[in-house]
């Protein structure tokens, strides 16, 4: 997990493991009176496909996004960019 202010990035090696991380994070948020804004939340999948959800709301998929001023693309060849989602 990467976190700065209200931006959080979850990284996992598979869609299934990323969904589990999202579900755990959503439970943490509910337990602490926090809300994930699913309208601002985006998912990036690299070399795989699937749908990811927060509380039965399907998350929008993106091909690129900026995190702390760095543009990250789904076509990146770096192994550190396996799977991640940006949660707000």
PyMOL commands that set and color helices and strands:
alter all, ss='L'
color gray80, all
select helices_A, chain A and resi 15-31+79-81
alter helices_A, ss='H'
color red, helices_A
select strands_A, chain A and resi 2-4+7-11+42-45+53-54+57-58+60-61+64-67+70-73+83-87
alter strands_A, ss='S'
color yellow, strands_A
deselect
rebuild
show_as cartoon
